[in-house]
């Protein structure tokens, strides 16, 4: 009288409950992919294309914030002229942005 009867769960309820437990985890992974991984890989692809397209005369900004003009292009390095007769060799990956032509003149 004081002890209640124990009933076994049906097999359908246990299988459905297992999937529903993992649904928030799957949704979290999908959100992480679309908000973090996908945009990051897209930016990396665009940066790689920009670095490969560098040519002499391009006006660039380095990762350190220096603005200069590309003087020479090597396989993995770029010689950037920051001032008259002042060139520095940097890695191509250190180039952050390619500026429109004439930007350096408008800054000075």
C-alpha positions as CSV (number, residue, x, y, z in Angstrom):
1,X,0.0,0.0,0.0
2,X,2.8,2.4,0.8
3,X,5.0,1.2,-2.1
4,X,4.1,2.3,-5.6
5,X,4.3,0.0,-8.5
6,X,7.3,0.4,-10.8
7,X,6.5,0.3,-14.5
8,X,9.2,-0.3,-17.2
9,X,9.7,2.4,-19.8
10,X,8.7,1.6,-23.3
11,X,11.6,1.2,-25.9
12,X,10.3,4.1,-28.0
13,X,10.5,6.7,-25.3
14,X,14.1,5.8,-24.4
15,X,15.4,6.0,-28.0
16,X,13.7,9.4,-28.6
17,X,15.0,10.8,-25.4
18,X,18.6,9.9,-26.4
19,X,18.5,11.9,-29.6
20,X,16.9,14.9,-27.8
21,X,19.7,15.0,-25.3
22,X,22.3,15.5,-28.1
23,X,20.2,18.1,-30.1
24,X,21.6,21.1,-28.1
25,X,25.1,19.9,-28.7
26,X,24.6,19.5,-32.4
27,X,23.0,23.0,-32.5
28,X,25.9,24.5,-30.6
29,X,28.4,23.0,-33.1
30,X,26.4,24.3,-36.0
31,X,26.3,27.8,-34.6
32,X,30.1,27.7,-33.9
33,X,30.8,26.6,-37.4
34,X,28.7,29.3,-39.1
35,X,29.8,32.2,-36.7
36,X,33.5,31.4,-36.2
37,X,35.0,28.8,-38.5
38,X,33.4,29.6,-41.8
39,X,34.1,33.4,-41.8
40,X,37.7,32.8,-40.6
41,X,38.5,30.4,-43.4
42,X,36.9,32.8,-45.9
43,X,39.1,35.6,-44.6
44,X,42.2,33.4,-44.8
45,X,41.4,32.5,-48.4
46,X,40.9,36.1,-49.4
47,X,44.2,37.1,-47.7
48,X,46.1,34.3,-49.5
49,X,44.7,35.5,-52.8
50,X,45.7,39.1,-52.0
51,X,49.3,38.1,-51.1
52,X,49.7,36.0,-54.2
53,X,48.5,39.0,-56.4
54,X,51.1,41.4,-55.0
55,X,53.1,43.2,-57.6
56,X,55.6,46.0,-57.9
57,X,54.1,49.5,-57.2
58,X,51.2,48.3,-55.0
59,X,50.7,50.5,-51.9
60,X,50.3,48.3,-48.8
61,X,49.9,48.3,-45.0
62,X,52.0,45.8,-43.1
63,X,50.9,44.0,-39.9
64,X,52.8,46.6,-37.9
65,X,50.9,49.4,-39.4
66,X,53.6,50.8,-41.7
67,X,52.4,52.2,-45.0
68,X,54.7,51.8,-48.0
69,X,55.0,50.8,-51.7
70,X,56.1,47.4,-52.9
71,X,59.5,47.7,-54.6
72,X,60.4,44.1,-55.3
73,X,58.5,40.8,-55.0
74,X,60.3,37.6,-54.2
75,X,58.9,34.1,-53.6
76,X,58.1,34.4,-49.9
77,X,59.2,38.0,-49.2
78,X,58.4,41.5,-50.4
79,X,60.7,44.5,-50.4
80,X,58.6,47.5,-49.2
81,X,59.8,51.1,-49.7
82,X,58.6,53.2,-46.8
83,X,60.6,56.4,-47.7
84,X,63.0,57.5,-50.4
85,X,65.9,55.0,-50.5
86,X,64.6,53.2,-47.4
87,X,63.5,49.6,-48.2
88,X,62.6,46.8,-45.7
89,X,62.1,43.2,-46.7
90,X,59.1,41.6,-45.0
91,X,57.3,38.3,-45.4
92,X,54.4,38.3,-47.7
93,X,52.1,37.2,-44.9
94,X,53.0,40.4,-43.0
95,X,51.1,42.4,-45.6
96,X,47.8,43.2,-44.1
97,X,46.0,45.3,-46.8
98,X,46.6,46.5,-50.3
99,X,45.6,50.2,-50.6
100,X,44.2,52.0,-53.6
101,X,46.7,53.7,-55.8
102,X,47.5,57.3,-54.7
103,X,46.7,56.7,-51.0
104,X,50.3,57.4,-49.8
105,X,50.2,60.8,-51.6
106,X,46.9,61.7,-50.0
107,X,48.2,60.8,-46.5
108,X,51.4,62.9,-46.7
